[in-house]
């Protein structure tokens, strides 16, 4: 089963939930944690994995053979991202804008365009306390995290429980991370900002056709509007985490909730069993 842990905005406790859920399930199932928040991966700060493999991730970008090029301009016309500019005597390639679609090389009538790989990030794999760990890191200054996210997801082991720590927000990297999941947990907080971003995240996940539920973090601050929204939209709140100074202190020291307060391990196990029930009821899919 693939469970995505997402949030409409940063700072809601998404990593707290993802790492604690993985640690709580490791003795019950074969667990893998994928950190797809490639612009700022931080699961490793809590799990402290031993990295055993690293591979570069890149996208194919055009390389123009000026000896063959007639400067007809077709490549620039077909490029939806303005990554090519054709001048009377040369072609300028803006590799940072290229999405690697290959249209320019495919349609070039003179076959003057080939593709070369341009590195945009890395994927790292390892082990952490019995948990298979994979994380992506987007190279600083790069604008497209999705190719790195796709490579991270290619490492998913579909035979066990895969937990995906999703980037915050509702943009393309979020969709890339969540799609193909069996379930999505949305982590939020009971504040006006939390409610606003939760509504956006809910609509995004529903468009993908993935069942969802909410984890409500920092309960004790804000108001009850998030709970009322979930009730109105028939979204189950499967776990509540209180506003607790001790939890915050543990987190600041790189200690997960499951480790710092072991009694929470049972709550995270119950959370996962509730997810299994929802998925099984909706699809008839057998349990692990």
C-alpha positions in Angstrom: 0.0 0.0 0.0 1.2 3.5 -0.9 0.2 6.2 1.6 1.0 9.9 0.8 1.4 12.4 3.6 0.6 15.8 2.3 -0.3 19.3 3.5 -1.7 22.5 1.9 1.2 24.5 3.3 4.5 24.0 5.1 5.0 23.7 8.8 1.9 21.7 9.7 3.7 18.6 10.9 3.8 16.5 7.7 7.3 15.2 8.4 6.4 14.5 12.0 3.6 12.3 10.9 5.5 10.6 8.0 8.5 9.6 10.1 6.5 8.5 13.2 4.1 6.4 11.0 7.1 4.7 9.4 8.8 4.0 12.7 5.6 2.7 14.3 4.9 0.2 11.5 8.5 -1.2 10.9 7.9 -4.2 13.2 4.6 -5.1 11.6 5.4 -4.6 7.9 8.1 -4.1 5.3 8.2 -0.3 5.4 9.8 2.2 3.0 9.9 6.0 3.4 10.2 8.1 0.3 11.1 11.8 0.9 9.7 13.5 -2.2 10.1 17.0 -0.7 13.1 17.3 -2.9 13.6 21.1 -2.6 14.0 20.7 1.2 14.2 17.0 2.3 14.4 16.6 6.0 13.2 13.1 6.9 16.9 12.2 7.2 17.3 14.5 10.1 15.0 12.3 12.2 15.7 8.8 10.8 19.5 9.4 10.4 19.8 6.8 7.6 23.0 5.2 6.4 23.1 6.2 2.7 24.4 3.3 0.6 23.7 4.4 -3.0 23.5 7.7 -4.9 22.6 8.4 -8.5 22.3 11.5 -10.5 19.0 12.7 -12.0 18.8 14.7 -15.2 16.6 15.7 -18.1 17.5 15.6 -21.8 18.2 19.0 -23.3 18.8 19.9 -26.9 22.3 20.3 -28.4 22.4 21.9 -31.9 24.9 21.0 -34.6 25.3 24.3 -36.3 26.9 22.7 -39.3 23.6 20.9 -40.1 21.2 23.7 -38.9 19.5 25.8 -41.5 18.0 28.1 -38.9 14.5 27.5 -40.1 13.1 28.3 -36.7 10.8 25.2 -36.4 12.4 24.1 -33.1 11.7 27.4 -31.4 8.1 27.4 -32.7 7.3 24.0 -31.2 9.0 24.7 -27.9 6.2 25.5 -25.4 8.7 26.7 -22.8 10.8 29.2 -24.9 14.0 27.1 -24.3 15.2 27.8 -27.9 15.8 31.1 -29.8 16.8 30.9 -33.4 18.9 33.8 -34.8 20.0 34.2 -38.4 23.4 32.7 -37.7 22.9 30.5 -34.6 20.6 28.8 -32.2 20.5 29.8 -28.5 19.6 27.1 -26.0 18.3 28.0 -22.6 18.8 24.7 -20.8 17.2 25.8 -17.5 13.9 26.3 -19.3 13.9 23.0 -21.1 11.4 20.4 -19.9 13.0 17.6 -21.8 9.9 16.8 -24.0 12.1 16.1 -27.1 9.8 17.9 -29.6 12.6 20.0 -31.0 14.9 17.0 -31.8 12.0 14.9 -33.2 10.7 17.6 -35.5 14.0 19.1 -36.7 13.9 18.5 -40.5 17.7 18.5 -40.8 18.2 16.2 -37.7 20.6 18.9 -36.4 19.4 18.5 -32.8 20.4 15.8 -30.5 19.8 15.5 -26.7 22.3 15.5 -23.9 21.6 14.8 -20.2 21.7 17.8 -17.9 21.9 16.9 -14.2 19.2 18.5 -12.0 19.5 16.5 -8.8 20.3 13.3 -7.0 18.5 10.4 -5.5 19.9 8.7 -2.4 19.0 5.3 -0.9 19.8 3.7 2.4 18.5 2.1 5.6 17.3 3.6 8.8 16.3 1.4 11.8 14.9 -1.3 9.6 13.2 1.2 7.2 14.2 1.4 3.6 14.8 5.0 2.9 14.9 7.0 -0.4 15.2 10.8 -0.8 15.7 13.2 -3.6 17.6 16.4 -3.6 17.0 19.0 -6.3 20.1 20.9 -7.3 20.1 24.5 -5.9 18.8 26.9 -8.5 16.9 24.3 -10.5 13.3 25.1 -11.2 11.8 21.6 -11.9 11.6 19.1 -9.1 9.2 16.7 -10.8 11.9 14.7 -12.7 13.7 14.1 -9.4 10.4 13.1 -7.7 9.6 10.6 -10.5 13.0 9.0 -10.0 12.4 8.7 -6.2 9.1 7.1 -6.8 10.6 4.6 -9.2 12.4 3.1 -6.2 9.2 2.3 -4.4 8.8 -1.3 -3.2 5.2 -2.1 -4.0 5.3 -5.3 -1.9 5.2 -3.5 1.4 4.0 -0.2 2.9 5.3 2.8 1.1 5.0 6.2 2.9 5.6 9.2 0.7 6.5 12.6 2.4 5.0 15.0 -0.2 6.1 18.6 -0.8 3.8 21.2 0.8 1.2 23.1 -1.3 -0.9 22.0 -4.3 1.5 22.6 -7.3 2.8 20.2 -9.9 5.4 18.5 -7.6 2.6 17.7 -5.1 0.5 16.1 -7.8 3.5 14.2 -9.1 4.2 12.9 -5.6 0.6 11.9 -4.7 -0.6 10.3 -7.9 -0.8 6.5 -7.9 -1.1 6.5 -4.1 -3.8 4.3 -2.5 -4.5 6.9 0.1 -3.6 10.4 1.1 -3.3 11.8 4.6 -3.6 15.6 4.8 -1.9 17.1 7.8 -3.3 20.5 8.9 -3.7 22.7 12.0 -6.9 24.3 13.4 -6.1 27.8 12.2 -7.6 30.1 9.4 -4.4 29.5 7.4 -4.7 25.8 8.0 -8.3 25.7 6.8 -7.6 27.8 3.7 -4.8 25.6 2.5 -6.6 22.4 3.5 -9.5 23.2 1.2 -7.1 23.6 -1.7 -5.3 20.4 -0.9 -8.6 18.5 -0.6 -9.7 19.6 -4.0 -6.4 18.6 -5.5 -6.5 15.1 -4.1 -10.1 14.7 -5.0 -9.3 15.6 -8.6 -6.8 12.7 -8.6 -9.5 10.3 -7.4 -7.5 9.2 -4.3 -9.3 8.6 -0.9 -8.2 11.0 1.8 -8.4 11.8 5.5 -7.0 14.4 7.8 -4.5 14.4 10.7 -5.2 17.5 12.9 -2.0 18.7 14.5 -1.5 21.3 17.3 -5.0 20.9 18.6 -5.6 23.5 21.3 -4.7 26.5 19.2 -7.1 28.2 16.8 -10.7 27.3 16.5 -13.1 24.5 15.4 -13.6 25.6 11.8 -11.3 22.9 10.4 -13.3 20.2 12.2 -16.6 21.7 11.0 -15.3 21.8 7.5 -14.2 18.1 7.6 -17.6 17.1 9.0 -19.4 19.1 6.2 -17.2 17.5 3.5 -17.4 14.0 5.1 -13.7 13.9 5.6 -12.6 11.7 8.5 -10.2 13.0 11.0 -8.2 9.9 11.8 -5.7 11.3 14.3 -5.4 14.5 16.5 -2.1 15.6 18.0 -2.2 18.2 20.8 -0.3 21.4 21.0 2.4 20.2 23.3 5.6 21.9 24.3 7.3 18.5 24.9 6.5 17.4 21.3 8.0 20.6 20.0 11.1 20.2 22.1 11.6 16.6 20.8 11.1 17.7 17.2 13.7 20.5 17.6 16.2 17.9 18.7 15.5 15.6 15.7 13.5 13.1 17.7 10.3 11.8 16.2 7.0 11.6 18.2 7.1 7.8 17.9 10.5 7.6 19.5 10.2 10.4 22.0 6.8 9.3 23.2 6.6 5.6 22.6 2.9 5.4 23.6 2.1 7.2 20.4 3.3 4.2 18.4 0.0 2.4 19.1 -1.9 5.5 17.9 0.0 5.6 14.6 -0.6 1.8 14.2 -4.3 2.4 14.7 -4.1 5.3 12.2 -2.7 2.9 9.6 -5.3 0.2 10.3 -8.1 2.8 9.8 -6.5 3.7 6.5 -6.5 0.0 5.5 -10.2 -0.3 6.3 -11.1 2.8 4.2 -9.0 1.5 1.2 -10.4 -2.0 1.5 -14.0 -0.8 1.7 -13.6 1.5 -1.3 -11.8 -0.9 -3.6 -12.0 -4.4 -2.3 -8.2 -4.5 -2.3 -6.8 -7.1 0.0 -4.7 -6.0 3.0 -1.0 -6.4 3.1 
